[in-house]
C-alpha cells in the first residue's frame, strides 16, 4: 500500500467525519417549527420499522441508522435544555434539574453505547498449529477458590487437566484461600475445623489428579492477593485464570495462545463468560431457557466493540495473560475491588494490547439467589467507580482518545442507578406534591418525547436484539438500582472503603421464600399505587392540568409494570434439581447381563444420571432391568470415543420410551468422571447451539412477557407480610 494512498485515505476519512459532524450540528440545533419536528421524528420511526423488515443491511446503511438515532436523541436533548427548564419556584426547579440530569446521564450512556457498537471486531483465533511446538509458551492455569463446594472445584480441575496442550508445558494450580493458615486457625473452632476438612479434601484430590495445591498465610487482598501470592511461586510464560466454577473446554488454549505468538505486545486474551444455569431473575420469573442470558449483551456484543476500540478488558476469569507484562505493573491490581479491569487499564496505559475471542469456551455458575446477584453487582459497581477515581481514563496521557471513551463508557454505565431511581420518583413528585418537574404540553410530548422514547427502544432493538430482549435492561436496572445507588454514594464518600465479597456458588433454594432485599420494591409499589389515587384527585381539583396528569399517570403505569415484575424477582423459587441437565441427543448402549444390549439415544444427561430413549424395548428387557438394575452404559465422549459408566436403573416413563439411570459412585474413577465433566460442561458446541436457538423478542412481546411472568410468579401477600414484620421487628430493635 503506497504512502500517497494512506494519506488520501486519512484525508477522506477526516472529510467524511467533518461533514457528518456539520450535518449533525445543523439537524440538531436548527429551529424547526413543531410540525417539522413531527415530520422528522415520525419519519425516523417509519424508516426504523422498514429497516426491521430488511434481513441484510449494508454497513453504510447500518451507520446511517445509528446516525439517525443519534440525531433524534440529540434533538430531544437540545429541546429539553433550551425549552423546558423554566424556573417556577425553588422546589419545582430542583425537581426539574434532578430529572434533567438523570436524563442527561441516561442519554450519555445511550450515546456511548452506540459509539461502542459502531463496529464489532469478531476475531478468528490464531491457529496454534501454524507455529512449531517448540515455540509454544509454557502456561500456568491458576484456579483461585475460597468457599465453593469441593465437587465444584474438582470439576474445574478435571477439565483443566484434560486441556489439549503439551503436558510438559502445562501446569495446573489450585489456589485455596479457604485453607490458609489464618482460616485453619480461626478463633471460631467450628470455622477452623471446616476449613481444615475442606483443605484436606482438596489436597487429596490435587495429589490424586496431578494438580498442585497452593495456599498462603493470610487472606490479604482477596482474589487479587491470592493470585499475586501464587505468582511468586510460578514462572511460566502465560497465565490462564479460571474461577473455581468455570469449567473450560479442551480446546481453550488451542484457540487463545496463538494470539501471543502473533503479537508480542498482547498482554491479554479474554474470552466470554457463559453459564450453565439461569440467573435468579430468570429462575424466579420461571422464564426457563426462553430468553437470552443477561450477560450476553456484554460478552457477545459490547466486548466486541471494546475490542475494535483496542480496549477489551480483563474480566477476572476465562482469560490468558502474559506474565512478563503483568510483572511490569506489579501483578494483579490491588487498589480496587474490580482487580481485573484495574489491571487491564494499567497495561493499556503502558501501550500493550488486548484481544477478545468471542467464542464461549467455559461454562460457569452464575449467582443463584437474588441476594447473591445484588451483592455481586454492588461489588462491580463500586469497583468501576473506584477505577474512575484512581485511574480516570479521561485524564490518562497514554490512552488513545477512543480507548478513553471506551473505558469511560464501561464505567459510566454503572451509574444507571441514579437515573433509574429518579425516573421512579419524578412522576410521584407531581402527583403527590404538584411539583412541575417536566414543563411540556401535549403537542410537545407527541413531537419530541414520543419519537425520542420510541427511537431509543427501537435503536436498542436494532443494536442488541440478538443479545438482550427489549425491556430486560429496564427490569435488571430496576431490581438493582435501589441497592447500587447507595453503594455508589458510599464509594464516592470513601473510595477506599469497599471490600471484596466473594459471590456464593453452589447455593440451593430449598423452599419458596421472599428475598431479604424486598423492602424497596414493596415500598415503591405502594407509593406508585397511591400515585393513581393522587392522579384522580388532581384531575378533580386541577382539570386545566390534564396534559401533565395524563403524562405522569402513563409514566407511573409503566413504573408499576416494572415493579410488579420486580416483586416476582424477589419471590425466590425452590430448586428441585441439584445437578444441571444438558440436552444431548447422542447414541448410547445399555449393556445388560448375558451380553444383552439395548440401543438408544441420550435425551439429556447430568453429573449423576442419564435419560435414555431406547430404539426398541420389550417387556422382557424391562423385567431384566428391574431384577438386575446394575448395568453399564456406553456413551461417546466429547471427541466421539466410547466409554462406559456403571449405572443403576431407576425408573421408566411411557411404557419404556424414557429410561432414567443413576450413575454409581465415580469418586475413585477420575478418567470416567473427567469424560462426563467435559461431555456435560465442556461441550461448548452444544451449549452455544442452545444459546443460538433462543428466540428474538419484539419490544411489545418482551414487555408483555416480563410483566405476565412477574404477575404470575409474584408472591404478593407473602412479600408484604414478610416485609411488614421485618420493618416492625427493626423498629422494636431500634427502640430497645
FENMO-V542016 format. One record per residue. PSI is psi in whole degrees, -180 to 180 (NA if undefined). BURIAL is # if it has 9 or more other ideal C-beta (glycine too) atoms within 8 Angstrom, else .. D_CENTER is the distance of its C-alpha to the mean C-alpha in Angstrom with 2 decimals. Layout:
# FENMO-V542016
PSI:BURIAL:D_CENTER
PSI:BURIAL:D_CENTER
This chain:
# FENMO-V542016
125:.:41.77
157:.:44.48
-38:.:44.12
-40:.:45.54
-40:.:42.88
-45:#:40.10
-43:.:41.80
-43:.:42.22
-42:.:38.55
-44:.:37.53
-42:.:40.12
-43:.:38.95
-43:.:35.30
-42:.:36.48
-43:.:38.77
-43:.:36.09
-45:.:33.77
-40:.:36.73
-43:.:37.64
-42:#:34.16
-43:.:34.06
-44:.:37.57
-43:.:36.82
-42:#:33.77
-45:.:35.90
-46:.:38.69
-35:#:36.53
-42:#:34.66
-9:.:37.68
140:.:40.47
82:.:42.27
156:.:42.21
171:.:43.73
-31:#:41.66
-36:.:42.61
-39:.:41.49
-40:#:38.11
-50:#:38.00
-45:.:38.74
-50:#:36.12
-48:#:33.29
-23:#:34.03
-40:.:34.94
-40:#:31.47
-43:#:30.05
-43:.:32.48
-42:#:31.56
-42:#:27.85
-40:#:28.90
-40:.:31.06
-39:#:28.31
-19:#:26.18
-12:.:29.20
124:.:29.36
-40:.:27.62
113:.:27.86
141:.:27.83
159:.:29.38
-38:.:27.58
-43:.:30.19
-36:#:29.75
-42:#:25.96
-36:#:26.64
-42:.:29.24
-43:#:26.83
-40:#:24.49
-44:#:27.69
-42:#:28.84
-39:#:25.66
-42:#:26.00
-47:#:29.69
-43:#:29.25
-43:#:26.77
-33:#:29.03
-40:#:32.12
-45:#:30.64
-39:#:29.86
-45:#:33.38
-43:#:34.92
-38:#:33.00
-43:#:34.15
-8:.:37.78
-24:.:38.66
-14:#:36.91
87:#:36.98
133:.:40.39
116:.:41.80
23:.:43.06
156:.:43.15
-51:.:41.23
-43:.:38.91
-46:#:38.25
-35:#:37.54
-45:.:35.30
-40:#:33.18
-42:#:33.31
-39:#:32.13
-47:#:29.26
-40:#:28.05
-46:#:28.85
-35:.:26.83
-40:#:23.81
-42:#:24.27
-43:#:24.84
-46:#:21.61
-40:#:19.63
-38:#:21.68
-44:#:21.19
-42:#:17.38
-47:#:18.04
-39:#:20.60
-31:#:18.67
-40:#:15.90
-42:#:18.86
-46:#:20.15
-24:#:17.03
7:#:17.29
-37:#:21.04
131:.:20.88
123:.:18.31
107:#:19.56
96:.:19.11
145:#:20.90
138:.:22.90
143:#:23.11
125:#:26.41
117:.:28.63
-31:#:29.56
-11:.:32.78
-13:.:34.14
143:#:34.85
144:.:37.39
-27:.:36.02
-23:.:38.05
-10:.:35.80
135:#:32.57
158:#:31.15
149:#:30.89
129:#:27.44
124:#:26.52
117:#:23.54
124:#:22.41
91:#:20.65
139:#:20.40
154:#:20.64
-66:#:21.57
16:.:21.81
149:#:20.01
140:.:22.42
-30:#:24.65
-35:.:24.19
-45:#:20.45
-42:#:21.50
-40:#:24.38
-43:#:22.36
-41:#:20.40
-44:#:23.79
-43:#:25.46
-39:#:23.04
-39:#:23.33
-22:#:27.10
5:#:27.20
144:#:25.71
89:.:27.91
147:#:29.36
126:.:32.84
-30:.:33.18
-10:.:35.38
7:#:32.65
129:#:29.79
127:#:29.46
128:#:27.01
132:#:26.70
119:#:25.30
98:#:24.88
100:#:25.56
-4:#:25.08
-5:#:26.00
24:#:29.42
163:#:30.56
-39:#:34.15
-44:#:32.97
-40:#:31.06
-15:#:33.95
29:.:36.43
138:#:34.67
-29:.:37.38
111:.:35.91
-39:.:37.64
-44:.:35.25
-42:#:32.19
-41:#:34.22
-45:.:35.30
-40:.:31.81
-43:#:30.67
-41:#:33.75
-44:.:33.30
-43:#:29.70
-44:#:30.82
-42:.:33.73
-46:#:31.73
-38:#:29.32
-44:#:32.32
-42:.:34.16
-41:#:31.33
-44:#:30.90
-38:.:34.68
-38:.:34.80
-25:#:32.07
6:.:32.86
168:#:30.00
129:.:30.91
129:#:30.18
143:#:29.80
-172:#:29.61
180:#:30.96
-54:.:33.17
155:.:30.90
73:#:27.26
136:.:27.13
26:.:24.09
-135:#:21.68
-41:#:19.55
-43:#:20.84
-37:#:24.35
-46:#:24.01
-43:#:23.10
-37:#:25.86
-39:#:28.35
-36:#:27.78
-22:#:28.25
-16:.:31.74
1:.:32.63
165:#:31.32
26:.:32.27
167:#:30.68
-39:#:29.88
156:#:26.13
125:#:23.55
121:#:20.66
128:#:18.25
127:#:16.58
157:#:15.03
-21:#:17.43
5:#:15.41
98:#:14.27
117:#:17.01
156:#:17.95
162:#:19.95
-33:#:23.55
10:#:23.33
-54:#:20.58
-31:#:23.23
-31:#:25.28
1:#:22.63
-37:#:21.66
-31:#:24.87
-31:#:26.85
-36:#:25.15
-30:#:26.77
-31:#:30.13
-38:.:29.92
116:.:29.24
-21:.:30.46
-2:.:28.48
126:#:25.05
-16:#:23.53
136:#:20.03
109:#:18.61
144:#:14.85
165:#:13.25
153:#:9.82
122:#:7.98
158:#:8.62
150:#:9.47
-4:#:12.81
157:#:12.37
152:#:11.10
169:#:9.20
-27:#:11.98
-46:#:11.90
-41:#:12.49
-48:#:14.87
-27:#:16.82
2:#:17.31
49:#:18.31
-11:#:16.50
-137:.:16.72
35:.:15.30
-10:.:16.35
154:#:13.20
149:#:10.51
146:#:7.17
-32:#:4.96
-13:#:2.48
-34:#:6.24
-39:#:7.39
-50:.:6.51
-25:#:7.51
-2:#:10.15
-64:#:11.54
-42:#:11.14
-30:#:11.58
-36:#:14.55
-43:#:15.95
-39:#:15.71
-39:#:17.47
-39:#:20.15
19:#:20.77
41:#:21.07
25:#:18.29
137:#:15.33
166:#:14.58
131:#:14.20
21:#:10.85
-22:#:12.93
169:#:13.16
38:#:13.97
146:#:16.01
134:#:19.76
147:#:21.69
124:#:25.37
-45:#:27.26
-33:.:30.00
-38:#:27.79
-38:#:25.78
-29:.:29.16
-25:.:30.11
17:#:27.67
22:.:28.50
-156:#:25.61
139:#:22.14
143:#:21.96
-5:.:23.18
-27:.:23.45
171:#:19.98
3:#:17.47
75:#:14.84
-25:#:17.27
-55:#:15.23
-34:#:15.03
-45:#:18.51
-41:#:19.91
-45:#:18.74
-32:#:20.32
-44:#:23.45
-34:#:23.88
-36:#:23.26
-27:#:25.90
0:#:28.24
5:.:28.01
164:#:26.13
156:#:23.71
161:#:20.28
146:#:19.28
119:#:16.16
116:#:16.68
2:#:14.29
121:#:15.39
125:#:13.14
12:#:15.62
156:#:14.09
129:#:12.92
-176:#:11.65
117:#:11.47
168:.:8.61
135:#:10.13
-17:#:12.99
159:#:14.55
-39:#:13.89
-45:#:15.69
-40:#:13.53
-44:#:10.31
-46:#:12.49
-39:#:13.88
-46:#:10.73
-29:#:9.72
-43:#:13.45
-46:#:13.58
-43:#:11.03
-52:#:12.98
-38:#:16.28
-42:#:15.70
-35:#:14.99
-41:#:18.05
-41:#:20.01
-41:#:19.37
-40:#:20.77
-38:#:23.69
-28:#:24.54
52:#:23.60
113:.:23.69
-29:#:22.95
-26:.:25.29
3:.:28.18
138:#:27.73
-14:.:30.86
-26:.:29.42
145:#:26.25
160:.:27.01
-38:.:26.67
-28:#:23.79
-39:#:21.94
-47:#:22.61
-38:#:21.24
-47:#:18.10
-41:#:17.40
-38:#:18.61
-44:#:16.20
-35:#:13.20
-47:#:15.03
-30:#:16.42
-38:#:13.25
-2:#:12.89
7:#:16.36
-26:#:15.39
-38:#:16.56
-51:#:20.10
-44:#:20.31
-44:#:18.76
-42:#:21.22
-39:#:24.09
-25:#:23.53
-33:#:24.08
-36:.:27.09
-52:#:28.82
-29:#:30.42
-29:#:31.64
-36:#:33.43
-48:#:35.58
-38:#:36.02
-41:#:36.98
-5:.:38.68
17:.:39.57
129:#:37.82
89:#:37.63
-7:#:34.26
102:#:34.03
96:.:37.35
144:#:37.47
178:.:39.67
-40:.:38.89
-42:.:39.87
-36:#:37.60
-46:#:34.67
-29:.:35.32
-38:#:35.92
-50:#:33.05
-50:#:30.47
-45:#:30.01
-39:#:29.75
-51:#:27.23
-45:.:24.93
-44:#:25.52
-37:#:24.86
-43:#:21.61
-45:#:20.41
-36:#:21.96
-39:#:20.63
-43:#:17.04
-41:#:17.99
-42:#:19.82
-40:#:17.05
12:#:13.92
-37:#:15.58
-14:.:14.50
-4:#:10.73
120:#:10.51
140:#:13.39
146:#:15.54
-7:#:15.57
-32:#:12.20
-42:#:11.22
-41:.:14.47
-48:#:13.78
-41:#:10.52
-36:#:12.40
-49:#:15.47
-16:#:14.44
-28:#:13.03
-40:#:15.63
-13:#:18.62
-36:#:17.34
-26:#:15.71
-50:#:18.87
-34:.:21.27
-38:#:19.13
-47:#:19.42
-42:.:23.14
-46:#:23.55
-30:#:22.28
-36:.:24.34
-35:.:27.36
88:.:26.95
-24:#:24.58
2:.:25.41
-40:.:24.99
143:#:21.32
154:.:21.07
125:#:18.44
126:.:17.48
133:.:16.24
120:#:13.58
142:#:15.91
150:#:15.52
20:#:17.89
145:.:18.55
128:.:20.27
115:#:21.23
-10:.:24.93
158:.:25.78
135:.:24.67
170:.:24.44
134:#:23.33
147:#:20.67
-14:.:22.35
38:#:20.16
-25:#:21.93
-50:#:24.52
-37:#:23.03
-38:#:22.25
-39:#:25.68
-45:.:27.48
-40:#:25.81
-39:#:26.52
-44:.:30.10
-41:#:30.56
-42:#:29.26
-39:#:31.67
-27:#:34.45
-33:#:33.60
-37:#:34.93
-43:.:38.13
-34:#:38.37
-39:#:38.03
-41:.:41.03
-45:.:42.91
-36:#:42.33
-37:#:43.32
-41:.:46.54
-31:.:47.40
67:.:46.12
-21:.:46.48
-11:.:46.79
31:.:43.09
-41:.:42.01
-49:#:39.59
-39:#:37.66
-45:#:37.75
-46:#:36.37
-50:#:33.57
-31:#:32.38
-42:#:32.83
-44:.:30.69
-47:#:28.01
-34:#:28.38
-42:#:28.16
-42:.:24.73
-38:#:23.58
-42:#:25.16
-44:#:23.24
-36:#:19.84
-33:#:21.29
-44:#:22.59
-37:#:19.16
-36:#:18.05
-36:#:21.04
-36:#:19.84
-40:#:16.50
-1:#:18.53
86:#:20.88
133:#:19.58
146:#:20.72
142:.:22.58
129:#:21.32
-21:.:24.16
128:.:22.87
-30:.:22.66
145:.:21.61
137:#:19.16
134:#:21.29
121:#:20.90
132:.:23.04
-49:#:25.24
59:.:28.42
154:.:30.48
150:.:34.12
167:#:35.36
129:#:38.75
122:#:39.89
110:#:42.80
-180:#:45.35
162:.:48.67
29:.:51.60
27:.:49.36
131:#:48.13
140:.:44.96
112:#:42.70
145:#:40.55
-172:#:37.32
131:#:33.73
120:#:30.70
-38:#:28.67
160:#:25.94
148:#:25.70
-177:#:24.19
-27:#:25.09
-3:.:28.08
168:#:29.30
144:#:29.76
119:#:30.72
135:#:33.41
104:#:35.17
145:#:38.67
-41:.:40.53
133:.:43.66
138:.:44.66
179:.:47.89
-34:.:49.20
-41:.:50.62
-42:#:47.26
-39:#:45.72
-43:.:48.68
-41:#:48.24
-39:#:44.57
-37:.:45.54
-34:.:48.49
77:.:46.84
-16:#:43.11
117:.:42.35
173:#:41.43
140:#:39.69
125:#:36.99
124:#:36.72
152:#:33.27
132:#:32.22
-173:#:29.78
-25:#:27.01
3:.:29.88
7:.:32.04
138:.:34.48
146:.:35.78
158:#:35.55
146:#:36.76
126:#:35.24
130:.:37.59
169:#:36.71
131:#:38.25
132:#:38.82
-58:.:37.26
167:.:37.87
158:#:38.10
153:.:37.43
48:.:39.31
46:.:42.47
7:#:40.79
-25:.:38.36
127:#:35.42
131:#:36.03
130:#:33.75
140:#:34.42
134:#:33.13
142:#:32.92
172:#:35.40
122:.:34.58
15:#:33.12
-29:.:32.85
0:.:35.70
76:.:34.88
-43:#:32.29
-44:.:32.66
-44:#:32.21
-39:#:29.20
-42:#:27.67
-41:#:28.30
-43:#:26.67
-46:#:23.51
-39:#:23.27
-39:#:24.21
-54:#:21.60
-29:#:18.53
10:#:19.59
71:#:20.41
-34:#:17.92
-47:.:20.17
-45:#:20.14
-43:#:16.42
-36:#:15.79
-42:.:18.64
-39:#:17.22
-43:#:14.04
-24:.:16.47
-6:.:18.72
139:#:16.54
152:.:18.46
127:.:17.89
140:#:18.73
161:.:21.00
-45:#:20.43
-44:.:23.23
-39:.:22.17
-45:#:18.60
-45:#:20.11
-41:.:22.65
-48:#:20.21
-49:#:18.11
-43:#:21.34
-43:.:23.28
-35:#:20.78
-45:#:20.51
-42:#:24.31
-31:.:24.98
0:#:22.82
126:#:23.46
76:#:26.00
-51:.:27.67
-47:.:30.84
-38:#:29.32
-45:#:26.81
-41:#:29.68
-47:.:31.94
-47:#:29.48
-39:#:28.63
-49:.:32.33
-33:.:33.56
-42:#:30.96
-41:#:32.11
-43:.:35.74
-41:.:35.28
-39:.:33.74
-44:.:36.70
-40:.:39.22
-42:.:37.67
-37:.:37.77
-42:.:41.34
NA:.:42.42
